[in-house]
Amino acid sequence: MKARLNEMFWKLAVALGLIEPPRMQPIPVRAPREQDHRRR
């Protein structure tokens, strides 16, 4: 119950602009190398 109230309060604060919404961090993806392609 307490966790649910905290979540509702947090969502309300974000909606009112009191708190910045979290931003997704880009996940680094390794580019395939030509050497790896030749080995297979």
C-alpha positions as a Markdown table, in Angstrom:
| # | Residue | x | y | z |
|---|---|---|---|---|
| 1 | Met | 0.0 | 0.0 | 0.0 |
| 2 | Lys | 2.8 | 2.4 | 0.9 |
| 3 | Ala | 4.7 | 1.6 | -2.3 |
| 4 | Arg | 1.6 | 2.2 | -4.3 |
| 5 | Leu | 1.0 | 5.7 | -2.7 |
| 6 | Asn | 4.7 | 6.6 | -3.3 |
| 7 | Glu | 4.4 | 5.6 | -7.0 |
| 8 | Met | 1.2 | 7.7 | -7.4 |
| 9 | Phe | 2.8 | 10.7 | -5.7 |
| 10 | Trp | 5.8 | 10.4 | -7.9 |
| 11 | Lys | 3.7 | 10.2 | -11.1 |
| 12 | Leu | 1.7 | 13.2 | -9.9 |
| 13 | Ala | 4.8 | 15.2 | -9.2 |
| 14 | Val | 6.2 | 14.3 | -12.7 |
| 15 | Ala | 2.9 | 15.3 | -14.3 |
| 16 | Leu | 2.9 | 18.7 | -12.5 |
| 17 | Gly | 6.5 | 19.3 | -13.6 |
| 18 | Leu | 7.9 | 19.2 | -10.1 |
| 19 | Ile | 10.2 | 16.3 | -10.9 |
| 20 | Glu | 12.0 | 15.6 | -14.2 |
| 21 | Pro | 11.0 | 12.3 | -15.7 |
| 22 | Pro | 13.8 | 9.7 | -16.0 |
| 23 | Arg | 15.5 | 9.7 | -19.4 |
| 24 | Met | 16.5 | 6.4 | -21.0 |
| 25 | Gln | 20.2 | 5.9 | -21.4 |
| 26 | Pro | 21.3 | 4.6 | -24.8 |
| 27 | Ile | 22.8 | 1.1 | -24.7 |
| 28 | Pro | 26.2 | 0.9 | -26.5 |
| 29 | Val | 26.2 | -1.7 | -29.2 |
| 30 | Arg | 29.4 | -2.9 | -30.7 |
| 31 | Ala | 29.7 | -2.6 | -34.4 |
| 32 | Pro | 30.5 | -5.9 | -36.2 |
| 33 | Arg | 34.1 | -5.9 | -37.3 |
| 34 | Glu | 35.1 | -7.2 | -40.7 |
| 35 | Gln | 37.7 | -9.5 | -39.0 |
| 36 | Asp | 34.9 | -11.3 | -37.1 |
| 37 | His | 33.0 | -11.8 | -40.3 |
| 38 | Arg | 36.0 | -13.4 | -42.0 |
| 39 | Arg | 36.5 | -15.9 | -39.2 |
| 40 | Arg | 33.0 | -17.4 | -39.5 |
